[in-house]
Amino acid sequence: LRVLRVAGYSSPSSSPSRNATKQRLPGAIIIGVRKGGTRALLEMLNLHPDVEVAKAEVHYFNVEEHYRRGLAWYRSQMPFTLPGQVTVEKTPGYFASPQVPQRVWEMNPAVRLLLIVRDPAERLVSDYTQVLHNRVTRHKPYKSLEELLLRQGHIVPAYKALQRSLYHQHLDRWLDVFPREQVHVVDGEALIRDPFPELQRAERFLDLLPRITPSNFYFNTTKGFYCLLSAGGHDKCLDESKGRPHAPLSSRAFRKLCRYFKEPNRLFFEMVGRFFSWC
Ligand SMILES: Nc1ncnc2c1ncn2[C@@H]1O[C@H](COP(=O)(O)OS(=O)(=O)O)[C@@H](OP(=O)(O)O)[C@H]1O
């Protein structure tokens, strides 16, 4: 049964022996950002034969109830792997949770961290859209984005989705604990436009052999995004919660947001030594 749980090992000749597979702690974690493209990055890394991923978000380091269960519980959430394979999990909630960097370091100070970023103004709208969708589905009342974001024409700094877009503040906490070389920044917009080069860079960062190829991706015109083709011929697009239309926001409010993020973005670029052409 355990052997069957190792994805990508269906041919009998390559079946691992039962003893070789076990659950291991992650060698790499996609820490965020929420709505940055974390699911796409995880699924795309999973195309690599030496990568196995935790399918569901684990929320171990950021949810007290989970953290109290200890590392044995965390390990039990991981896929079965062979020696030499890298286990990867993604929980976008890790990035902005103050207690998480130190906890991750205590789990494994050599763990590699992947951070996928996206224009923070677009990210905020996407974040709001997800919350709105959840509230509407549960028949709960909701406010418009402008009601949450603006008061008397001014940006509300305490708005949670806005704070999650202040990348420099959160990264600063991670860099208090981890060296810069241990954090690989993925360009979320580039991953949407052309995933392959971003995956090549991620493979290199993870010290993986170059096994992901351009033929693993095809553009699906119905979805409007790249979808995945695995070596076994499986075709996979992300679900409809990824890439849905964003909630409306006036262009005036959007421009205000862009102005608001100018300085935080500059600080983030300085921190990562890289420029992004965000609004
Ligand atoms: N190939 C592909 N297919 C579909 N969607 C893609 C893809 N690559 C990146 N994206 C973008 O991923 C955004 C969702 O990000 P996350 O997966 O990090 O969201 S979440 O935090 O886990 O909810 C989602 O954001 P929205 O467009 O705002 O919905 C997508 O733009």
The ligand as an ORCA input file, in Angstrom:
! r2SCAN-3c Opt
* xyz 0 1
  N      -0.679     27.647    -14.467
  C      -1.525     28.292    -13.651
  N      -2.842     27.989    -13.639
  C      -3.686     28.672    -12.825
  N      -3.306     29.670    -11.992
  C      -2.004     29.998    -11.973
  C      -1.066     29.334    -12.795
  N       0.155     29.881    -12.559
  C      -0.020     30.828    -11.656
  N      -1.310     30.918    -11.294
  C      -1.819     31.896    -10.339
  O      -1.915     31.313     -9.068
  C      -2.729     32.205     -8.299
  C      -3.179     31.528     -7.026
  O      -2.087     31.504     -6.163
  P      -1.914     30.452     -5.001
  O      -1.982     29.067     -5.532
  O      -0.665     30.825     -4.284
  O      -3.188     30.758     -4.109
  S      -3.413     30.300     -2.592
  O      -2.732     31.254     -1.732
  O      -2.909     28.934     -2.435
  O      -4.881     30.365     -2.425
  C      -3.856     32.581     -9.245
  O      -4.232     33.894     -8.902
  P      -5.595     34.581     -9.430
  O      -5.419     34.735    -10.915
  O      -5.623     35.895     -8.733
  O      -6.714     33.654     -9.069
  C      -3.209     32.450    -10.633
  O      -3.047     33.683    -11.293
*
